[in-house]
Amino acid sequence: MISPTLLEILACPVPECRSPLDAADSLLICRGCGLRYAITDGWPTLIPEEAVNAAGRAANPTEPEPQTP
Ligand SMILES: [Zn+2]
C-alpha cells in the first residue's frame, strides 16, 4: 500500500490535468481524468502512456493507422 504522505505530493502527470490521485488496491486513480496508474513495488508508475482509463483500455492505444493505398 502506498503511504498517505507520498500520495499527498503526487499528482496526475498529464499536463492538462494535474489532479490529485486516489489510492485503490494496487492502483492510483486520477480524480480529474480518471486514468489509472499501477503501483509496482510500492512506487506508482506515473506515465500517461502506461496508464489505463476507466474503461480499462490503454490511454493511448498503439493501434496502427489504417493504410490507404
Ligand atoms: Zn489526470
N, CA, C, O and the ligand as a Tripos MOL2 file, in Angstrom:
@<TRIPOS>MOLECULE
protein
  277   275    70     0     0
PROTEIN
NO_CHARGES

@<TRIPOS>ATOM
      1 N           0.8520   -1.2060    0.0000 N.3       1 MET1
      2 CA          0.0000    0.0000    0.0000 C.3       1 MET1
      3 C           0.8800    1.2450    0.0000 C.2       1 MET1
      4 O           1.9350    1.2830    0.6320 O.2       1 MET1
      5 N           0.4340    2.2280   -0.7010 N.am      2 ILE2
      6 CA          1.1940    3.4690   -0.8260 C.3       2 ILE2
      7 C           0.9580    4.3350    0.4070 C.2       2 ILE2
      8 O          -0.1360    4.3390    0.9730 O.2       2 ILE2
      9 N           1.9880    5.0640    0.8160 N.am      3 SER3
     10 CA          1.8530    5.8750    2.0280 C.3       3 SER3
     11 C           1.0260    7.1270    1.7560 C.2       3 SER3
     12 O           1.1250    7.7150    0.6790 O.2       3 SER3
     13 N           0.2120    7.5360    2.7280 N.am      4 PRO4
     14 CA         -0.6140    8.7440    2.5490 C.3       4 PRO4
     15 C           0.2430    9.9840    2.3040 C.2       4 PRO4
     16 O          -0.1710   10.8990    1.5930 O.2       4 PRO4
     17 N           1.4220   10.0100    2.8870 N.am      5 THR5
     18 CA          2.2990   11.1650    2.7020 C.3       5 THR5
     19 C           2.7520   11.2720    1.2550 C.2       5 THR5
     20 O           2.7690   12.3560    0.6710 O.2       5 THR5
     21 N           3.1180   10.1270    0.6890 N.am      6 LEU6
     22 CA          3.5280   10.1280   -0.7120 C.3       6 LEU6
     23 C           2.3430   10.4920   -1.6020 C.2       6 LEU6
     24 O           2.4800   11.2380   -2.5720 O.2       6 LEU6
     25 N           1.1960    9.9590   -1.2580 N.am      7 LEU7
     26 CA          0.0010   10.2130   -2.0660 C.3       7 LEU7
     27 C          -0.3160   11.7090   -2.1140 C.2       7 LEU7
     28 O          -0.7900   12.2250   -3.1260 O.2       7 LEU7
     29 N          -0.0430   12.3990   -0.9920 N.am      8 GLU8
     30 CA         -0.3540   13.8300   -0.9300 C.3       8 GLU8
     31 C           0.4500   14.6570   -1.9280 C.2       8 GLU8
     32 O          -0.0400   15.6590   -2.4500 O.2       8 GLU8
     33 N           1.6790   14.2370   -2.1880 N.am      9 ILE9
     34 CA          2.5290   15.0510   -3.0570 C.3       9 ILE9
     35 C           2.4350   14.6260   -4.5150 C.2       9 ILE9
     36 O           2.9960   15.2740   -5.3980 O.2       9 ILE9
     37 N           1.7190   13.5290   -4.7610 N.am     10 LEU10
     38 CA          1.6010   13.0660   -6.1350 C.3      10 LEU10
     39 C           0.4480   13.7640   -6.8450 C.2      10 LEU10
     40 O          -0.5370   14.1590   -6.2220 O.2      10 LEU10
     41 N           0.5870   13.9050   -8.1340 N.am     11 ALA11
     42 CA         -0.4890   14.4620   -8.9450 C.3      11 ALA11
     43 C          -0.4560   13.7690  -10.2920 C.2      11 ALA11
     44 O           0.5460   13.1670  -10.6760 O.2      11 ALA11
     45 N          -1.5510   13.8620  -10.9900 N.am     12 CYS12
     46 CA         -1.6350   13.2750  -12.3170 C.3      12 CYS12
     47 C          -0.5450   13.8650  -13.2150 C.2      12 CYS12
     48 O          -0.3790   15.0840  -13.2540 O.2      12 CYS12
     49 N           0.1910   13.0320  -13.9300 N.am     13 PRO13
     50 CA          1.2750   13.5250  -14.7740 C.3      13 PRO13
     51 C           0.8180   14.1370  -16.0930 C.2      13 PRO13
     52 O           1.6240   14.6960  -16.8370 O.2      13 PRO13
     53 N          -0.4680   14.0300  -16.3790 N.am     14 VAL14
     54 CA         -0.9680   14.6140  -17.6260 C.3      14 VAL14
     55 C          -0.9600   16.1410  -17.4890 C.2      14 VAL14
     56 O          -1.6060   16.6810  -16.5920 O.2      14 VAL14
     57 N          -0.2450   16.8290  -18.3600 N.am     15 PRO15
     58 CA         -0.0650   18.2800  -18.2050 C.3      15 PRO15
     59 C          -1.3650   19.0590  -18.1090 C.2      15 PRO15
     60 O          -1.4450   20.0340  -17.3630 O.2      15 PRO15
     61 N          -2.3920   18.6400  -18.8580 N.am     16 GLU16
     62 CA         -3.6550   19.3790  -18.8480 C.3      16 GLU16
     63 C          -4.4990   19.0290  -17.6270 C.2      16 GLU16
     64 O          -5.5440   19.6400  -17.4020 O.2      16 GLU16
     65 N          -4.0560   18.0460  -16.8340 N.am     17 CYS17
     66 CA         -4.8800   17.5400  -15.7380 C.3      17 CYS17
     67 C          -4.3130   17.9600  -14.3780 C.2      17 CYS17
     68 O          -4.8710   18.8350  -13.7150 O.2      17 CYS17
     69 N          -3.2020   17.3360  -13.9660 N.am     18 ARG18
     70 CA         -2.5270   17.6570  -12.7100 C.3      18 ARG18
     71 C          -3.4590   17.5590  -11.5120 C.2      18 ARG18
     72 O          -3.3260   18.3370  -10.5680 O.2      18 ARG18
     73 N          -4.4010   16.6190  -11.5300 N.am     19 SER19
     74 CA         -5.3510   16.4670  -10.4330 C.3      19 SER19
     75 C          -4.7770   15.5350   -9.3730 C.2      19 SER19
     76 O          -3.8490   14.7740   -9.6470 O.2      19 SER19
     77 N          -5.3370   15.5930   -8.1460 N.am     20 PRO20
     78 CA         -4.9170   14.6480   -7.1040 C.3      20 PRO20
     79 C          -5.2780   13.2260   -7.4830 C.2      20 PRO20
     80 O          -6.1570   12.9830   -8.3090 O.2      20 PRO20
     81 N          -4.5680   12.2820   -6.8490 N.am     21 LEU21
     82 CA         -4.7890   10.8660   -7.1370 C.3      21 LEU21
     83 C          -5.3840   10.1770   -5.9150 C.2      21 LEU21
     84 O          -5.0630   10.5250   -4.7790 O.2      21 LEU21
     85 N          -6.2400    9.2100   -6.1520 N.am     22 ASP22
     86 CA         -6.7930    8.3890   -5.0840 C.3      22 ASP22
     87 C          -6.1830    6.9960   -5.1470 C.2      22 ASP22
     88 O          -6.0140    6.4370   -6.2300 O.2      22 ASP22
     89 N          -5.8530    6.4370   -3.9910 N.am     23 ALA23
     90 CA         -5.3020    5.0930   -3.9460 C.3      23 ALA23
     91 C          -6.4270    4.0760   -3.9170 C.2      23 ALA23
     92 O          -7.4150    4.2480   -3.2030 O.2      23 ALA23
     93 N          -6.2700    3.0050   -4.7030 N.am     24 ALA24
     94 CA         -7.2460    1.9270   -4.7050 C.3      24 ALA24
     95 C          -6.5130    0.6250   -4.9910 C.2      24 ALA24
     96 O          -5.9410    0.4500   -6.0670 O.2      24 ALA24
     97 N          -6.5310   -0.2950   -4.0140 N.am     25 ASP25
     98 CA         -5.8250   -1.5650   -4.1730 C.3      25 ASP25
     99 C          -4.4000   -1.3140   -4.6500 C.2      25 ASP25
    100 O          -3.6100   -0.6920   -3.9390 O.2      25 ASP25
    101 N          -4.0670   -1.7880   -5.8340 N.am     26 SER26
    102 CA         -2.7120   -1.5950   -6.3330 C.3      26 SER26
    103 C          -2.6920   -0.5580   -7.4460 C.2      26 SER26
    104 O          -1.8720   -0.6180   -8.3620 O.2      26 SER26
    105 N          -3.6120    0.3910   -7.3470 N.am     27 LEU27
    106 CA         -3.7260    1.3970   -8.3930 C.3      27 LEU27
    107 C          -3.8220    2.7840   -7.7820 C.2      27 LEU27
    108 O          -4.2230    2.9380   -6.6280 O.2      27 LEU27
    109 N          -3.4520    3.7920   -8.5620 N.am     28 LEU28
    110 CA         -3.7850    5.1670   -8.2530 C.3      28 LEU28
    111 C          -4.7520    5.6390   -9.3240 C.2      28 LEU28
    112 O          -4.5060    5.4600  -10.5170 O.2      28 LEU28
    113 N          -5.8460    6.2380   -8.8980 N.am     29 ILE29
    114 CA         -6.8490    6.6900   -9.8490 C.3      29 ILE29
    115 C          -6.9300    8.2040   -9.8050 C.2      29 ILE29
    116 O          -7.1270    8.7960   -8.7440 O.2      29 ILE29
    117 N          -6.7770    8.8250  -10.9650 N.am     30 CYS30
    118 CA         -6.8270   10.2800  -11.0520 C.3      30 CYS30
    119 C          -8.2580   10.7650  -10.8320 C.2      30 CYS30
    120 O          -9.2060   10.2300  -11.4060 O.2      30 CYS30
    121 N          -8.3950   11.7940   -9.9840 N.am     31 ARG31
    122 CA         -9.7300   12.3450   -9.7360 C.3      31 ARG31
    123 C         -10.2010   13.2010  -10.9000 C.2      31 ARG31
    124 O         -11.3950   13.4590  -11.0530 O.2      31 ARG31
    125 N          -9.2610   13.6350  -11.7100 N.am     32 GLY32
    126 CA         -9.6260   14.5190  -12.8120 C.3      32 GLY32
    127 C          -9.9810   13.7510  -14.0680 C.2      32 GLY32
    128 O         -11.1300   13.7630  -14.5080 O.2      32 GLY32
    129 N          -8.9900   13.0790  -14.6460 N.am     33 CYS33
    130 CA         -9.2090   12.4480  -15.9490 C.3      33 CYS33
    131 C          -9.5560   10.9700  -15.8240 C.2      33 CYS33
    132 O          -9.9430   10.3500  -16.8150 O.2      33 CYS33
    133 N          -9.4270   10.3800  -14.6150 N.am     34 GLY34
    134 CA         -9.8320    9.0010  -14.4160 C.3      34 GLY34
    135 C          -8.8160    7.9660  -14.8530 C.2      34 GLY34
    136 O          -9.1030    6.7700  -14.8170 O.2      34 GLY34
    137 N          -7.6320    8.4000  -15.2670 N.am     35 LEU35
    138 CA         -6.6090    7.4270  -15.6320 C.3      35 LEU35
    139 C          -6.1640    6.6570  -14.4010 C.2      35 LEU35
    140 O          -6.1710    7.1800  -13.2870 O.2      35 LEU35
    141 N          -5.7740    5.4000  -14.6190 N.am     36 ARG36
    142 CA         -5.3350    4.5350  -13.5230 C.3      36 ARG36
    143 C          -3.8720    4.2020  -13.6880 C.2      36 ARG36
    144 O          -3.4350    3.7630  -14.7520 O.2      36 ARG36
    145 N          -3.1160    4.4160  -12.6210 N.am     37 TYR37
    146 CA         -1.6800    4.1700  -12.6490 C.3      37 TYR37
    147 C          -1.3590    3.0000  -11.7400 C.2      37 TYR37
    148 O          -1.7790    2.9720  -10.5840 O.2      37 TYR37
    149 N          -0.6180    2.0380  -12.2570 N.am     38 ALA38
    150 CA         -0.2580    0.8640  -11.4720 C.3      38 ALA38
    151 C           0.7880    1.2340  -10.4250 C.2      38 ALA38
    152 O           1.6120    2.1230  -10.6410 O.2      38 ALA38
    153 N           0.7440    0.5400   -9.2850 N.am     39 ILE39
    154 CA          1.7640    0.6870   -8.2570 C.3      39 ILE39
    155 C           2.6100   -0.5780   -8.2600 C.2      39 ILE39
    156 O           2.1010   -1.6770   -8.0370 O.2      39 ILE39
    157 N           3.8900   -0.4170   -8.5110 N.am     40 THR40
    158 CA          4.7910   -1.5550   -8.5770 C.3      40 THR40
    159 C           5.8480   -1.4190   -7.4810 C.2      40 THR40
    160 O           6.5740   -0.4260   -7.4320 O.2      40 THR40
    161 N           5.9300   -2.4140   -6.6100 N.am     41 ASP41
    162 CA          6.8890   -2.3920   -5.5040 C.3      41 ASP41
    163 C           6.7540   -1.1230   -4.6690 C.2      41 ASP41
    164 O           7.7500   -0.5740   -4.2000 O.2      41 ASP41
    165 N           5.5270   -0.6630   -4.4870 N.am     42 GLY42
    166 CA          5.2920    0.4980   -3.6410 C.3      42 GLY42
    167 C           5.4480    1.8270   -4.3380 C.2      42 GLY42
    168 O           5.1920    2.8740   -3.7440 O.2      42 GLY42
    169 N           5.8670    1.8030   -5.5980 N.am     43 TRP43
    170 CA          6.0560    3.0480   -6.3230 C.3      43 TRP43
    171 C           5.0860    3.1330   -7.4950 C.2      43 TRP43
    172 O           5.0210    2.2120   -8.3090 O.2      43 TRP43
    173 N           4.3450    4.2080   -7.5910 N.am     44 PRO44
    174 CA          3.3940    4.3530   -8.6900 C.3      44 PRO44
    175 C           4.1020    4.6220  -10.0080 C.2      44 PRO44
    176 O           5.1020    5.3380  -10.0540 O.2      44 PRO44
    177 N           3.5860    4.0570  -11.0500 N.am     45 THR45
    178 CA          4.1100    4.2980  -12.3900 C.3      45 THR45
    179 C           3.3120    5.4290  -13.0060 C.2      45 THR45
    180 O           2.2840    5.2110  -13.6460 O.2      45 THR45
    181 N           3.8120    6.6640  -12.7980 N.am     46 LEU46
    182 CA          3.0630    7.8290  -13.2660 C.3      46 LEU46
    183 C           3.4740    8.1890  -14.6810 C.2      46 LEU46
    184 O           4.0950    9.2220  -14.9310 O.2      46 LEU46
    185 N           3.1110    7.3080  -15.5930 N.am     47 ILE47
    186 CA          3.4310    7.5080  -17.0010 C.3      47 ILE47
    187 C           2.1210    7.4400  -17.7780 C.2      47 ILE47
    188 O           1.5110    6.3740  -17.8640 O.2      47 ILE47
    189 N           1.6800    8.5630  -18.3460 N.am     48 PRO48
    190 CA          0.3810    8.5640  -19.0350 C.3      48 PRO48
    191 C           0.2740    7.4810  -20.0900 C.2      48 PRO48
    192 O          -0.8010    6.9120  -20.2770 O.2      48 PRO48
    193 N           1.3620    7.1810  -20.7830 N.am     49 GLU49
    194 CA          1.3140    6.1850  -21.8480 C.3      49 GLU49
    195 C           1.0600    4.7880  -21.3000 C.2      49 GLU49
    196 O           0.5900    3.9160  -22.0310 O.2      49 GLU49
    197 N           1.3690    4.5570  -19.9970 N.am     50 GLU50
    198 CA          1.1770    3.2340  -19.4210 C.3      50 GLU50
    199 C          -0.0760    3.1660  -18.5650 C.2      50 GLU50
    200 O          -0.4100    2.1100  -18.0280 O.2      50 GLU50
    201 N          -0.7630    4.2790  -18.4390 N.am     51 ALA51
    202 CA         -1.9910    4.2970  -17.6460 C.3      51 ALA51
    203 C          -3.1460    3.7610  -18.4720 C.2      51 ALA51
    204 O          -3.0890    3.7240  -19.7010 O.2      51 ALA51
    205 N          -4.1860    3.3510  -17.7790 N.am     52 VAL52
    206 CA         -5.3950    2.9290  -18.4720 C.3      52 VAL52
    207 C          -6.5450    3.7970  -17.9940 C.2      52 VAL52
    208 O          -6.5430    4.2640  -16.8550 O.2      52 VAL52
    209 N          -7.5020    4.0080  -18.8360 N.am     53 ASN53
    210 CA         -8.6400    4.8280  -18.4480 C.3      53 ASN53
    211 C          -9.6800    3.9830  -17.7160 C.2      53 ASN53
    212 O          -9.4740    2.7900  -17.4910 O.2      53 ASN53
    213 N         -10.7930    4.6050  -17.3490 N.am     54 ALA54
    214 CA        -11.7890    3.9300  -16.5280 C.3      54 ALA54
    215 C         -12.3750    2.7090  -17.2260 C.2      54 ALA54
    216 O         -12.8720    1.7990  -16.5630 O.2      54 ALA54
    217 N         -12.3230    2.6770  -18.5350 N.am     55 ALA55
    218 CA        -12.8720    1.5520  -19.2870 C.3      55 ALA55
    219 C         -11.8790    0.3930  -19.3600 C.2      55 ALA55
    220 O         -12.1960   -0.6690  -19.8950 O.2      55 ALA55
    221 N         -10.6690    0.6040  -18.8170 N.am     56 GLY56
    222 CA         -9.6940   -0.4600  -18.7880 C.3      56 GLY56
    223 C          -8.8720   -0.5960  -20.0510 C.2      56 GLY56
    224 O          -8.1310   -1.5640  -20.2210 O.2      56 GLY56
    225 N          -9.0070    0.3780  -20.9350 N.am     57 ARG57
    226 CA         -8.2220    0.3380  -22.1620 C.3      57 ARG57
    227 C          -6.9900    1.2140  -21.9970 C.2      57 ARG57
    228 O          -6.9370    2.0570  -21.1020 O.2      57 ARG57
    229 N          -6.0220    1.0170  -22.8420 N.am     58 ALA58
    230 CA         -4.8430    1.8680  -22.8110 C.3      58 ALA58
    231 C          -5.2320    3.2960  -23.1590 C.2      58 ALA58
    232 O          -6.0870    3.5310  -24.0140 O.2      58 ALA58
    233 N          -4.5910    4.2490  -22.4830 N.am     59 ALA59
    234 CA         -4.9310    5.6450  -22.7080 C.3      59 ALA59
    235 C          -4.5870    6.0630  -24.1310 C.2      59 ALA59
    236 O          -5.3320    6.7980  -24.7790 O.2      59 ALA59
    237 N          -3.4590    5.5840  -24.5940 N.am     60 ASN60
    238 CA         -3.0190    5.9190  -25.9460 C.3      60 ASN60
    239 C          -2.7770    4.6230  -26.7110 C.2      60 ASN60
    240 O          -1.6440    4.1550  -26.8140 O.2      60 ASN60
    241 N          -3.8340    4.0590  -27.2370 N.am     61 PRO61
    242 CA         -3.6760    2.7890  -27.9550 C.3      61 PRO61
    243 C          -2.7230    2.9390  -29.1270 C.2      61 PRO61
    244 O          -2.7340    3.9320  -29.8540 O.2      61 PRO61
    245 N          -1.9080    1.9210  -29.2780 N.am     62 THR62
    246 CA         -0.8920    1.9780  -30.3270 C.3      62 THR62
    247 C          -1.3350    1.1960  -31.5460 C.2      62 THR62
    248 O          -0.5230    0.5800  -32.2360 O.2      62 THR62
    249 N          -2.6230    1.2250  -31.8000 N.am     63 GLU63
    250 CA         -3.1030    0.5420  -32.9860 C.3      63 GLU63
    251 C          -2.6000    1.2560  -34.2360 C.2      63 GLU63
    252 O          -2.5810    2.4850  -34.3000 O.2      63 GLU63
    253 N          -2.2000    0.4780  -35.2080 N.am     64 PRO64
    254 CA         -1.6820    1.1060  -36.4330 C.3      64 PRO64
    255 C          -2.7800    1.8490  -37.1860 C.2      64 PRO64
    256 O          -3.9400    1.4370  -37.2000 O.2      64 PRO64
    257 N          -2.3880    2.9300  -37.7960 N.am     65 GLU65
    258 CA         -3.3350    3.6710  -38.6170 C.3      65 GLU65
    259 C          -3.7350    2.8210  -39.8200 C.2      65 GLU65
    260 O          -2.9040    2.1070  -40.3820 O.2      65 GLU65
    261 N          -5.0000    2.8970  -40.2140 N.am     66 PRO66
    262 CA         -5.4120    2.1580  -41.4200 C.3      66 PRO66
    263 C          -4.6240    2.6690  -42.6370 C.2      66 PRO66
    264 O          -4.4910    3.8690  -42.8780 O.2      66 PRO66
    265 N          -4.1330    1.7240  -43.3540 N.am     67 GLN67
    266 CA         -3.3360    2.1060  -44.5300 C.3      67 GLN67
    267 C          -4.2430    2.2220  -45.7490 C.2      67 GLN67
    268 O          -4.9380    1.2770  -46.1200 O.2      67 GLN67
    269 N          -4.2200    3.3850  -46.3530 N.am     68 THR68
    270 CA         -4.9860    3.5800  -47.5870 C.3      68 THR68
    271 C          -4.0110    3.8070  -48.7270 C.2      68 THR68
    272 O          -3.3150    4.8220  -48.7620 O.2      68 THR68
    273 N          -3.9590    2.8830  -49.6420 N.am     69 PRO69
    274 CA         -3.0050    2.9930  -50.7520 C.3      69 PRO69
    275 C          -3.2950    4.1980  -51.6610 C.2      69 PRO69
    276 O          -2.5780    4.4220  -52.6370 O.2      69 PRO69
    277 ZN         -5.4940   13.1140  -14.6090 Zn       70 ZN70
@<TRIPOS>BOND
     1     1     2 1
     2     2     3 1
     3     3     4 2
     4     3     5 am
     5     5     6 1
     6     6     7 1
     7     7     8 2
     8     7     9 am
     9     9    10 1
    10    10    11 1
    11    11    12 2
    12    11    13 am
    13    13    14 1
    14    14    15 1
    15    15    16 2
    16    15    17 am
    17    17    18 1
    18    18    19 1
    19    19    20 2
    20    19    21 am
    21    21    22 1
    22    22    23 1
    23    23    24 2
    24    23    25 am
    25    25    26 1
    26    26    27 1
    27    27    28 2
    28    27    29 am
    29    29    30 1
    30    30    31 1
    31    31    32 2
    32    31    33 am
    33    33    34 1
    34    34    35 1
    35    35    36 2
    36    35    37 am
    37    37    38 1
    38    38    39 1
    39    39    40 2
    40    39    41 am
    41    41    42 1
    42    42    43 1
    43    43    44 2
    44    43    45 am
    45    45    46 1
    46    46    47 1
    47    47    48 2
    48    47    49 am
    49    49    50 1
    50    50    51 1
    51    51    52 2
    52    51    53 am
    53    53    54 1
    54    54    55 1
    55    55    56 2
    56    55    57 am
    57    57    58 1
    58    58    59 1
    59    59    60 2
    60    59    61 am
    61    61    62 1
    62    62    63 1
    63    63    64 2
    64    63    65 am
    65    65    66 1
    66    66    67 1
    67    67    68 2
    68    67    69 am
    69    69    70 1
    70    70    71 1
    71    71    72 2
    72    71    73 am
    73    73    74 1
    74    74    75 1
    75    75    76 2
    76    75    77 am
    77    77    78 1
    78    78    79 1
    79    79    80 2
    80    79    81 am
    81    81    82 1
    82    82    83 1
    83    83    84 2
    84    83    85 am
    85    85    86 1
    86    86    87 1
    87    87    88 2
    88    87    89 am
    89    89    90 1
    90    90    91 1
    91    91    92 2
    92    91    93 am
    93    93    94 1
    94    94    95 1
    95    95    96 2
    96    95    97 am
    97    97    98 1
    98    98    99 1
    99    99   100 2
   100    99   101 am
   101   101   102 1
   102   102   103 1
   103   103   104 2
   104   103   105 am
   105   105   106 1
   106   106   107 1
   107   107   108 2
   108   107   109 am
   109   109   110 1
   110   110   111 1
   111   111   112 2
   112   111   113 am
   113   113   114 1
   114   114   115 1
   115   115   116 2
   116   115   117 am
   117   117   118 1
   118   118   119 1
   119   119   120 2
   120   119   121 am
   121   121   122 1
   122   122   123 1
   123   123   124 2
   124   123   125 am
   125   125   126 1
   126   126   127 1
   127   127   128 2
   128   127   129 am
   129   129   130 1
   130   130   131 1
   131   131   132 2
   132   131   133 am
   133   133   134 1
   134   134   135 1
   135   135   136 2
   136   135   137 am
   137   137   138 1
   138   138   139 1
   139   139   140 2
   140   139   141 am
   141   141   142 1
   142   142   143 1
   143   143   144 2
   144   143   145 am
   145   145   146 1
   146   146   147 1
   147   147   148 2
   148   147   149 am
   149   149   150 1
   150   150   151 1
   151   151   152 2
   152   151   153 am
   153   153   154 1
   154   154   155 1
   155   155   156 2
   156   155   157 am
   157   157   158 1
   158   158   159 1
   159   159   160 2
   160   159   161 am
   161   161   162 1
   162   162   163 1
   163   163   164 2
   164   163   165 am
   165   165   166 1
   166   166   167 1
   167   167   168 2
   168   167   169 am
   169   169   170 1
   170   170   171 1
   171   171   172 2
   172   171   173 am
   173   173   174 1
   174   174   175 1
   175   175   176 2
   176   175   177 am
   177   177   178 1
   178   178   179 1
   179   179   180 2
   180   179   181 am
   181   181   182 1
   182   182   183 1
   183   183   184 2
   184   183   185 am
   185   185   186 1
   186   186   187 1
   187   187   188 2
   188   187   189 am
   189   189   190 1
   190   190   191 1
   191   191   192 2
   192   191   193 am
   193   193   194 1
   194   194   195 1
   195   195   196 2
   196   195   197 am
   197   197   198 1
   198   198   199 1
   199   199   200 2
   200   199   201 am
   201   201   202 1
   202   202   203 1
   203   203   204 2
   204   203   205 am
   205   205   206 1
   206   206   207 1
   207   207   208 2
   208   207   209 am
   209   209   210 1
   210   210   211 1
   211   211   212 2
   212   211   213 am
   213   213   214 1
   214   214   215 1
   215   215   216 2
   216   215   217 am
   217   217   218 1
   218   218   219 1
   219   219   220 2
   220   219   221 am
   221   221   222 1
   222   222   223 1
   223   223   224 2
   224   223   225 am
   225   225   226 1
   226   226   227 1
   227   227   228 2
   228   227   229 am
   229   229   230 1
   230   230   231 1
   231   231   232 2
   232   231   233 am
   233   233   234 1
   234   234   235 1
   235   235   236 2
   236   235   237 am
   237   237   238 1
   238   238   239 1
   239   239   240 2
   240   239   241 am
   241   241   242 1
   242   242   243 1
   243   243   244 2
   244   243   245 am
   245   245   246 1
   246   246   247 1
   247   247   248 2
   248   247   249 am
   249   249   250 1
   250   250   251 1
   251   251   252 2
   252   251   253 am
   253   253   254 1
   254   254   255 1
   255   255   256 2
   256   255   257 am
   257   257   258 1
   258   258   259 1
   259   259   260 2
   260   259   261 am
   261   261   262 1
   262   262   263 1
   263   263   264 2
   264   263   265 am
   265   265   266 1
   266   266   267 1
   267   267   268 2
   268   267   269 am
   269   269   270 1
   270   270   271 1
   271   271   272 2
   272   271   273 am
   273   273   274 1
   274   274   275 1
   275   275   276 2
@<TRIPOS>SUBSTRUCTURE
     1 MET1         2 RESIDUE 1 A MET
     2 ILE2         6 RESIDUE 1 A ILE
     3 SER3        10 RESIDUE 1 A SER
     4 PRO4        14 RESIDUE 1 A PRO
     5 THR5        18 RESIDUE 1 A THR
     6 LEU6        22 RESIDUE 1 A LEU
     7 LEU7        26 RESIDUE 1 A LEU
     8 GLU8        30 RESIDUE 1 A GLU
     9 ILE9        34 RESIDUE 1 A ILE
    10 LEU10       38 RESIDUE 1 A LEU
    11 ALA11       42 RESIDUE 1 A ALA
    12 CYS12       46 RESIDUE 1 A CYS
    13 PRO13       50 RESIDUE 1 A PRO
    14 VAL14       54 RESIDUE 1 A VAL
    15 PRO15       58 RESIDUE 1 A PRO
    16 GLU16       62 RESIDUE 1 A GLU
    17 CYS17       66 RESIDUE 1 A CYS
    18 ARG18       70 RESIDUE 1 A ARG
    19 SER19       74 RESIDUE 1 A SER
    20 PRO20       78 RESIDUE 1 A PRO
    21 LEU21       82 RESIDUE 1 A LEU
    22 ASP22       86 RESIDUE 1 A ASP
    23 ALA23       90 RESIDUE 1 A ALA
    24 ALA24       94 RESIDUE 1 A ALA
    25 ASP25       98 RESIDUE 1 A ASP
    26 SER26      102 RESIDUE 1 A SER
    27 LEU27      106 RESIDUE 1 A LEU
    28 LEU28      110 RESIDUE 1 A LEU
    29 ILE29      114 RESIDUE 1 A ILE
    30 CYS30      118 RESIDUE 1 A CYS
    31 ARG31      122 RESIDUE 1 A ARG
    32 GLY32      126 RESIDUE 1 A GLY
    33 CYS33      130 RESIDUE 1 A CYS
    34 GLY34      134 RESIDUE 1 A GLY
    35 LEU35      138 RESIDUE 1 A LEU
    36 ARG36      142 RESIDUE 1 A ARG
    37 TYR37      146 RESIDUE 1 A TYR
    38 ALA38      150 RESIDUE 1 A ALA
    39 ILE39      154 RESIDUE 1 A ILE
    40 THR40      158 RESIDUE 1 A THR
    41 ASP41      162 RESIDUE 1 A ASP
    42 GLY42      166 RESIDUE 1 A GLY
    43 TRP43      170 RESIDUE 1 A TRP
    44 PRO44      174 RESIDUE 1 A PRO
    45 THR45      178 RESIDUE 1 A THR
    46 LEU46      182 RESIDUE 1 A LEU
    47 ILE47      186 RESIDUE 1 A ILE
    48 PRO48      190 RESIDUE 1 A PRO
    49 GLU49      194 RESIDUE 1 A GLU
    50 GLU50      198 RESIDUE 1 A GLU
    51 ALA51      202 RESIDUE 1 A ALA
    52 VAL52      206 RESIDUE 1 A VAL
    53 ASN53      210 RESIDUE 1 A ASN
    54 ALA54      214 RESIDUE 1 A ALA
    55 ALA55      218 RESIDUE 1 A ALA
    56 GLY56      222 RESIDUE 1 A GLY
    57 ARG57      226 RESIDUE 1 A ARG
    58 ALA58      230 RESIDUE 1 A ALA
    59 ALA59      234 RESIDUE 1 A ALA
    60 ASN60      238 RESIDUE 1 A ASN
    61 PRO61      242 RESIDUE 1 A PRO
    62 THR62      246 RESIDUE 1 A THR
    63 GLU63      250 RESIDUE 1 A GLU
    64 PRO64      254 RESIDUE 1 A PRO
    65 GLU65      258 RESIDUE 1 A GLU
    66 PRO66      262 RESIDUE 1 A PRO
    67 GLN67      266 RESIDUE 1 A GLN
    68 THR68      270 RESIDUE 1 A THR
    69 PRO69      274 RESIDUE 1 A PRO
    70 ZN70       277 GROUP 0 **** ****
